Amino acid sequence: MRVLFQGAGAIGIAGAALFTDGHEVAVVSRTAGPNGRAAFPRRVSTFDPTDPGGVGGGHGSCRQGGGRAGGNNRGATGGETGGGTGRENERETEGAEGRQASAGSGWSVTRVAATRRVTISDWAAAADGSWDLIVLTTRPDDLDAEVVSAIRDISPAFIATTSQVEGDLDRARAVFPGTQAVIFGPAFLSERLDPGAPAEVVRAEGSRAGDADGGVRTSGGHGSGADREAEPGHEVTFWAPAGAPRFFVAGPSTAVRALVSRLGRLVLPVPMEAVLLPPAVFIPFVAELSVRNGSWVALKSHLDRPAKAASEAVRTRLGVQVPVFGSAAHVVLEAVERIVPIDVTNYAGRHFARHVGQSRDMLAGWAESADPAHALRELVAALDALDD
């Protein structure tokens, strides 16, 4: 299947990397330029049971230190399920290393797995070919007129929006009439490093395993063996659970069935509520995190308001009161710290700070329908105050 990801942000680049094993994939961006460019997203992981060369048992030595992975625990590195292998490249650079879990949690030191090459082109180049599926990483109403026109000219069979804002699926259908539209709920975490972060020097596929640079998995061609430097501000790291689907897909049954038959285990069909309900639970906590200036510690000390807001938001989805307790949220946050093999305490603050506007829009939408909506409106006001 030929898949085009709109937008060279973290979701688009990481999603393209996760699709490259079985499909022809590219990312399209208005800033790519006529000659395009390459990105080298890197998968952060711990021991992967699908990796035949992984560290035995996945229980390497653990060292704690400031929420960052420490040491130099090197080993063979696996690619995606069903793919080849590369060489591990661990370095102490913010955003690239994962979080070191506590010594009793059973996780090995986080590693950075195989690096992949993703092609980023502009819309003029993308329009020269035919694409079966375009994945929108920008909300439908936020697309520029030129981008909308380019997508209409391509006329893909399917459009998928990664926005889980209520009503955005209908907006995608309105913007692209005649195209089958679905929602893709990402089942991975991804982050684009800030401009100014050190550029990663990676070695294209074909380099010897003894080199210190990471092996680069390429799609649609063979590496040259030459060193390639990722453009500062365009480096992406991501974590995808081994063996799990890459997106949850919801929408009209005919479109969902067709995509599942062609994309296989990359997508998992779910009811629409399974895509729209989870944000109603976690977005209030994300908003509180933003209000607390991205401090995970401060969030865990102020869980009552987002818990009440989550209860109000869930009621708008289900029509019944479902209590969300701050104590339960605290347990979940502690579990996330131990289970997710990245520094989620820092990642969450950085990532959701870039999406405060979308979080606010979701809260405001629920507040319009919720009764009562005291906590939701209070959170919206707190987010608005950040702009003052």
N, C-alpha and C positions, 0 to 999 in steps of 0.2 A: 504494500500500500504506500502511496506517496503522500507524506504528511508534512505540512508546513506550519511551523509555529510562528505566530505573529508576535513580534516584540522580543528584543534581545536582552530581556531581564533575566532574573534568576530562574523563574519557572520555565520560560521558553528555552533557555540554553540547557538546563538540567533535563527537562522533558525530552528534548531532542536527543541528548546523550543516552537516555534510557530506552529510546525507541530504535537506536541504530542497528541492533543485532538483526532484526528481521524486516526492516522497512527502509525505504529511501526517504531521508529526512533532511530538512534544512530549516534554518531560522531566517526570518526576514525582518529587516529594520530599515527605517528611513535614513538612518545615519551610517549605513554600511558602506556607502560609496559605490561607484560603478564596478570596482574590482573586488568588492566584498572583502571579507576578512575571516580569520579563523579564531575560534574560542576553544579553550582546553579545560572544560569542566572536570573537576576531580571528585570522585566519590569517597566520602569519609565513611569508614566502616570499622567494625570489630571483626572477630572471627566469623566467617561466613561458612556455614555447613555445606554450601554448594561448591565451595572452593576446594579442589583436591589438593592444593598446595598450601592450605592455611596452617597457621601455627597449631600444633597439636592441642586439642581440647579447648582452645580459645581462652585459656586462663593464663595469660602472661603475667609478669610481675607488675604490680600496681604501685604507683607512687602518687600521692596526693600533693597538690600544690596550687593554690589560687584558682581552682576551677579549670586548670589547663592540663593538657596531657604533658607528661614529663618524660625524660629519658630518651633512649634511642632503641626502641624495641623493633628490630627489623625482621622481616620474614617474607616469604613468597606472598604475592598479592594476586587475588582473583579478580577477574572481570565480572560482568553481569552473568546471571544464570544463562547457561547455554553458550557463553562467549569464551574467549581465550583468556590468557593471563598476561599480566604486565609485571613491572617491578615496583616495589613500594618506595615511596618518596616522602619521608616524614621530615617536616621542618617546623621550627618554632616560629611560625608567622601567624599573626592574628587573623582569624577567619578561616585558616586552612587546617589547623589542628583541631581535633575534637576534645571534648571534656574527659578528664580522667575520672571514672567512677570510684566510689569508695572501695577500699580493699576487700570488704566483705560482700560486694555485690556480684562478683563472679565475672566482671568484664575485664578483658585484657586492655592494655594500653591502646588507645585509639590510633588507627593508622589511616593513611590516605591511600586509597586503592588506585586501580588503573585509571590513568588520565585518558580522556577521549577527545577526539577532534570533532568539532561541530562547525559546519560552514554557515556563515552569516552573509546573506546577500541583500541587495536592495529590491524594491518592488518591481523595478523595470526588468531585472533579471528573473525574478520569480514569475512574472507574467508571461515569460516566454515558454513556460512549460505548463502541463496540466497537473493539478493536485486534487487528490481524492478528499482530503480532510484538511481544513485549516483550523488550528487551535488558537483561539483568541486569548491572549494574556492581558488584554486591556478591556475594560468594561465596554459594552457595545456603544453606549452613548458618548464615550470618551474618545472614540476613534476619529481621527482626522478625516475630512472629506476625501482627501486624496487616497487614503488607505481604504476607505469604504469603496471608492470607485475601483481601485485595483482588485479588491476581493470580488466585487461583482463581475469584473471582466474575466477573472479566473473561473468563476462560477463552479466552485467545488460541489461535490455531491453532499458533503457534510460540513457543518460548522459546529465547533464545540467551544463553549465559553467556560473559562475557569472561574468566572465570578459566581459566587454563591449568594450574591445580593438578591433578595426576593424581587422578582419581576424582570431580572436581566435576561432570562431565557426568552421571555416574550419580546423583549426589546431586540434581542438578536434576530428573532424571526421577522420582526418588523423591518429591521435594517437590511436583512438579506432574504427577501421573499423568494419562495421557490426552492430554498435550500433547507435540507433537513437539519434542524438544530437540536443540540443536546447540551447537558452540563457535564463537564469534566471536573470532578473534585480531586485535586492532587492528593496522592497518598505518599508523598515524600516531602522532606524539608530541603530547602535550597536557599542559598544566600549569595548575593553578588557583592564582592569586596568593594569597599569605598574607593573612589579615586584617590590616588596617593599611596595606596597599599603597594608593597613591593611587588614588582612583576615577577612571575614565575618563569624560569627558564626550563623548558621541557624538551625532551628529545623525541623526535618523530619515530613512529614504529619502524623497526629495522635496526635500532641501536642495540648494542650488546647489553646483556643483562647485568654485566658488571659495572655499568656506568651508574653514577649516583643519581642521574636525572630519572624521572618517572617514565615508564613506557607509555606511549601514546597509542590508544586504540583509535583507528580511523574508520570512517564509513565511506564507502564508495571510492576506494583507492588505496594505494600503498604509500607508506611514509618514505621520506627521502633519506632519513637518517641524520638530517641536519638539525642543529639546535633551532628551536622556535621560541620566541619570547612572547608571552601573552601580554596583550595591551593592558597597561595599568587601568584599573577601574572596570575591566571586562572579565576578570577572573571570577569563576563561580565554583563553589563547593556545594555538594549535596549529599543527603543520606536517604537511602531507600531501603526499607526492610527486605532482607533476602527472601526471595520466593513470593513476595506479596505483589498484588497488582500495582500498577503505577498511577492509575486514575480510577476513581469510581465514576460510573457513567449512569446518568438518569435522563429520561426524556420519553418521547413517543416510542412505543414498543417496537415499531418496524425499524426505526433508525437505530435503536439500541441493539436489536438482534443483528442487524447488518454489520455494525461496528464490532460487536463481539466476535462474530464469525470471521472477520478479517484481521482483527488485532489480537485475538486469542487471550492469553493470560495477562496481557498488558493492561486490560481493563476488566472491571468487575461490575456487572449490571446490578443496580440497587434501586429500590423505590425512591421516588422524589424526596420523600421525607427524610430518608437516610442521608441525603446530600444537604438539605436545607435545615434540618434540626440541629446537627452538631454546632454550627456557628451560633445558634441561639444560646447554646450553653457556654461556649468558650469565648465568644467575642466580648461579652461584658468584662471578663477577666483580662482580656487583651487591652481593653479600653482603660481599665484600672491601672494596668502596667504602664501605659503611656502617661496617664495622669501622674504616676509616681516616677516619672522621668526614666522609665526603663529599668528601675531597680526591682529585681526579683525578690530580694529580701523585704523591701517595703511592701510589695504586693502580698506576700505571705502574711504580713501583719495587718492587712486591710482587706479582708476577704468578705466581710459582711455585705457591703454595698454591691459588689459585682454578683454575689450569690443571689441577693434579692432581685437584681436586674435580670439575671439569668432565669429565675423563676417566672418573672413577668414576661420575658421574651418567649419562653417555652410555651406559656399559656396561649400566646397568639398563634402558635403552630398547632397545638393539640386541642385547644379549646377547653382544657381542664387544668386545674392547678397542680403542678408537680414541684414540690419544694426542692430547692437546691441549697445545700448546707455548706457554710464556709468551712466547717471541720472536714467534710468530705473532700472539698476542693483542696484543702491543705494536704491531705493524704495523696491525692492525685498528683499534685505538683511535686511532692517529694518522690513519688514513684517515677515521674517523668525524668527527674534529675538523674536517677539511677539507671533507667532503662535506655534512654536515648543516648547514643554514643557521640554526642557533640556537646559543646558547652552551651546547653539550652538556656542557662541563666543569663548569659550575655547575648546569645543569638536572638532570643525572643524580644528583648528590648530594642536591639538594632533593627530587626526585621519589621516589627509592627510599628515602629516609629515612622517608617516609610509609607505606611498605609493607614495613618490616622484618619484621613478623610473618608476612606471606605468604611472603617470601623464606625465612625460617627454616622454615616448614612444608614448603616444597618441598624444601629441603635435607634435612630430617629424613626425609621420605618416601623420598627416594633412598637415604639412608644405611641405612634399614631393609632395602633390597633389594640394595644394592651389596656386593660382596666383591672386593677390600677397600674400606673406606669411611673410611680414616684421615683424609684431607683433608676430607671432607664433615663428619665428626663434629667435627673441629677448628674448622671454620667455624661450625657450630651452637653450639659452646661459646663461641666468640668473640662471636657475636651475643647469646647469653644474658648474657654478661658486661656488655654495654652497659646492661642493665637493673639491674645491681647498684649 
